[in-house]
Amino acid sequence: MPIVDGLTATKMIRESERSGKKRVPILVTSSSSTERDRQVYIDCGFDGWIMKPVDFGRIGYLLDGVYRDELRSQFVYRPGMWEEGGWFER
């Protein structure tokens, strides 16, 4: 990213939400993240992730989970399944 990286941008968005703004769902998209990065992403404020190359069918389901809790719960992170991508627990 030209000005700030994704971690910094997410922290900035989360900070702005403290003034009463509605929470923005943020999914990290990466080709190099690993399962051990999970806690860093959670601590930063990401809601979930998807690996590159992006499976557009999968990302469609993840995005549907923004508004449909039953879909979101079907695509929650499961240990050992990092490559699938998914939502972190709320």
Rosetta blueprint (number, residue, H / E / L):
1 M L
2 P L
3 I L
4 V L
5 D L
6 G H
7 L H
8 T H
9 A H
10 T H
11 K H
12 M H
13 I H
14 R H
15 E H
16 S H
17 E H
18 R L
19 S L
20 G L
21 K L
22 K L
23 R L
24 V L
25 P L
26 I L
27 L E
28 V E
29 T E
30 S E
31 S L
32 S L
33 S L
34 T L
35 E H
36 R H
37 D H
38 R H
39 Q H
40 V H
41 Y H
42 I H
43 D H
44 C H
45 G L
46 F L
47 D L
48 G E
49 W E
50 I E
51 M E
52 K L
53 P L
54 V L
55 D L
56 F H
57 G H
58 R H
59 I H
60 G H
61 Y H
62 L H
63 L H
64 D H
65 G L
66 V L
67 Y L
68 R L
69 D H
70 E H
71 L H
72 R H
73 S H
74 Q H
75 F L
76 V E
77 Y L
78 R L
79 P L
80 G L
81 M L
82 W H
83 E H
84 E H
85 G L
86 G E
87 W E
88 F L
89 E L
90 R L
